[in-house]
């Protein structure tokens, strides 16, 4: 499999169940499932996804392989000049094929189109493969934080 085998398109209501499934698989895979709470309000309903990402100055995309959603990611405003990248997930059976990179690159292009100068993101320290991917794509650590019981790595990349 290669990234060229991934068809990336905008999120649709019919993707909702699969998006939630991918999210839960992703956080459980790295031991970052904090259980239900306000931190997942953006994925609570189709309407929440639309209002958080699509209806504003953001976007939510999914990647399909053979008609099945196997990857996803989103951007939303972080501030006037930066987009925040969120919810980048790839199904465990489809990791290490460049699908995550393809989603990130698509979201970076979209951020540029929307007028952002940079993309900001956070990830937890146990997500070493994600951190490695982001560094490979030009993201630099700009700080650390703590959220609940998780140490968070803050990263950014100029896109303008």
C-alpha positions in Angstrom: 0.0 0.0 0.0 1.1 3.5 -0.7 -0.3 7.0 0.0 -1.5 7.2 -3.6 -4.0 4.4 -2.7 -5.7 6.8 -0.3 -8.6 8.9 -1.7 -9.0 12.0 0.5 -12.3 13.9 0.5 -14.4 16.1 2.8 -16.2 14.6 5.8 -19.9 13.6 5.3 -22.6 12.7 7.7 -22.4 9.1 6.6 -18.8 9.0 7.9 -19.7 9.8 11.5 -19.7 6.3 13.0 -16.4 5.4 11.3 -14.8 8.7 12.4 -15.7 8.0 16.1 -14.4 4.4 15.7 -11.1 5.6 14.2 -10.7 8.2 17.0 -11.3 5.6 19.7 -9.0 3.1 18.1 -6.3 5.8 17.9 -6.4 7.0 21.5 -6.7 3.4 22.9 -3.7 2.3 20.8 -1.4 4.8 22.5 -3.0 4.6 26.0 -4.5 8.1 25.8 -8.2 7.2 26.2 -9.3 9.5 29.0 -12.9 8.2 28.7 -15.9 10.3 27.9 -15.6 13.9 28.6 -15.7 17.5 27.3 -12.3 16.8 25.5 -14.3 14.8 22.9 -17.2 17.3 22.5 -16.1 18.0 18.9 -16.8 14.4 18.0 -20.0 13.9 20.0 -22.4 14.3 17.0 -22.3 15.0 13.3 -23.4 18.5 14.0 -20.6 19.0 16.5 -18.0 18.0 13.8 -19.6 20.4 11.4 -19.8 23.4 13.8 -16.3 22.8 15.2 -14.4 22.2 11.9 -16.4 22.6 8.7 -18.7 25.6 9.3 -16.0 27.9 10.4 -12.5 28.6 9.0 -11.6 24.9 9.1 -12.0 21.6 7.5 -12.4 17.9 8.3 -11.2 15.3 5.8 -11.3 11.5 5.6 -9.1 9.1 3.6 -10.7 6.1 2.0 -9.1 2.9 0.7 -11.4 0.6 -1.3 -14.4 2.6 -0.2 -13.6 2.3 3.6 -12.6 5.3 5.7 -9.2 4.4 7.1 -7.8 7.9 8.0 -9.0 11.3 9.1 -7.9 14.7 10.2 -9.1 18.2 10.8 -8.1 21.8 11.2 -9.9 24.7 13.0 -8.9 28.2 13.9 -6.3 28.4 16.7 -5.9 32.2 16.4 -6.0 34.8 13.6 -2.9 33.5 11.9 -2.7 29.8 12.9 -4.8 26.8 12.3 -4.9 24.0 14.8 -4.6 20.4 13.4 -6.7 17.9 15.3 -7.9 14.3 15.2 -5.3 12.9 12.8 -5.9 9.2 12.9 -5.1 6.2 10.8 -6.6 2.8 11.4 -4.0 0.5 13.0 -4.3 -2.0 10.1 -3.3 0.8 7.6 -0.5 2.6 9.5 3.0 2.9 8.1 1.9 3.4 4.5 2.1 7.2 4.4 -1.7 7.8 5.0 -1.1 10.0 8.0 1.4 12.1 6.0 -1.1 12.4 3.2 -3.8 13.6 5.5 -1.4 16.2 7.2 -0.2 17.5 3.8 -3.8 17.9 2.6 -4.7 19.8 5.8 -1.6 22.0 5.4 -2.7 22.9 1.9 -6.2 23.7 3.1 -4.8 25.9 5.9 -2.9 27.9 3.3 -6.0 28.2 1.2 -7.9 29.5 4.2 -5.2 32.2 4.8 -3.4 30.7 7.8 0.4 31.3 8.1 1.1 28.3 10.3 -0.3 25.1 11.7 -0.2 24.4 15.4 -0.9 20.9 16.9 -0.5 18.9 20.1 0.1 15.3 20.7 0.9 13.2 23.8 4.5 12.1 24.5 3.7 8.3 24.1 2.8 8.9 20.5 6.4 8.7 19.3 5.5 7.6 15.7 3.2 10.6 15.4 5.9 13.0 16.7 8.4 11.4 14.4 6.1 11.9 11.4 5.4 15.5 12.3 9.1 16.3 12.7 9.8 14.6 9.3 7.1 16.9 7.8 8.8 20.0 9.2 7.0 20.6 12.5 9.1 21.8 15.5 8.4 21.5 19.2 7.4 24.9 20.6 6.5 23.8 24.1 5.1 21.2 26.5 2.0 21.2 28.7 0.1 18.8 30.9 -3.6 17.9 30.3 -5.2 15.6 32.8 -2.6 12.8 33.3 -0.9 13.4 29.9 2.2 15.3 28.9 1.5 17.2 25.7 4.0 18.1 23.0 3.1 21.4 21.2 4.4 21.7 17.6 4.1 24.2 14.8 5.0 24.6 11.2 4.8 27.7 8.9 2.6 27.0 5.9 2.4 30.4 4.1 
